[in-house]
Amino acid sequence: MVIYTVRPGDTLDSIADRYNISANDIAYDNQIPYPYALAIGASLLLADASYTLTSEDILVSDSGRSAYSGGYAYPFISRWVLEQTLPYLTDLFIFSYGFTTEGELIPPTLDDTFMITLAKNYGVAPILTLTPLGPDGMFSNALITQVINNETAKARLIAELVDQVTEREFEGVDVDFEYILAEDRIPFATFVSEVRAAINTLGYPVSVALAPKTSDTQAGVLYEGKDYALLGEAADYVLLMTYEWGYTYGPPMAVAPLNKVREVVEYALTKIPAEKINLGIPNYGYDWTLPFVRGTSKAQSIGNIEAVQIAIAQGVEIQFDTVAQSPFFTYIQDGLTHEVWFEDVRSIHGKFGLVQEYKLRGMSYWQIMRLFRANWLLQEGEFSE
């Protein structure tokens, strides 16, 4: 495989001729719609290319090892998107199950049975994702506190998790709690450990999602309640949520800048064995309207394929930040300036490089609601034994 950057004057046919591959294959693999317009600066994955590479091309090499690959999805995911994605996953994290202050488990509003069934049909483990979402749809640290510090409520929640996993044939539990209070640091780790003990008796693993810390003393409500060392011990494996540097209410920047992601991985490795760490990878980007005004501005979440189509429609060139290892561009519409950051196969290749360099367990995607076919083909190419 080759990662190719589109240059001025390129067409789908000219690229196909240069690399001796099918133009139809390029269009399919990279989800390029008719009439097959290209954005200058866009990255294309070229499978089975045969050509002397230039200095601008990236040759994709097989790492010689397999890796776990998980993806989060809501029950309203398109069945077609799910079927297109499952062949590349080992785990499907079904988002999400909540709970009451009394420890009663709350299933998703929509029926997730088809997701469990489809996952099993593809040999993928369906994972129950547990979240402390309140009635407003936001993470509630008050709910967390009430349950993990109440032995009766905690015991009920764990028992109901066991029942749900057994009855619905889930193959694991993922604990995705955010905004944990600093004083709940140890009780939360104890809760994860107790969930693990119960679910392990069924033969299945328990994972926990970790906010992207870079030190023990990192301040902030996202970080203080997450003890990497304790949670690395408590769970079978962890997910580093290495994304959302660029986010809905923040200033324009890469969603998962590789330099920042590396800092989190290097810190995590001082507390947790590499074989227990999944690297979080975002499957989306953001479109900001400028100027950014904190407290007022709100970026629009967009898909990676959609981002390229915006660049084509606006006739602008896609740039690539070599430090963040992330694509971006700006455009003007209706008199307003926009800035877009997203993921492409170059940025994903950089993240796969971290998994390989540090011999991590694998990757977990937030989220797989939009199909990004080139990502999955790249993953298959880089992690096939």
Summary of the structure (lengths in Angstrom):
residues: 385
radius of gyration: 21.4
end to end distance: 15.4
largest distance: 67.7
contacts: 1289
relative contact order: 0.15
helix: 35%
strand: 22%
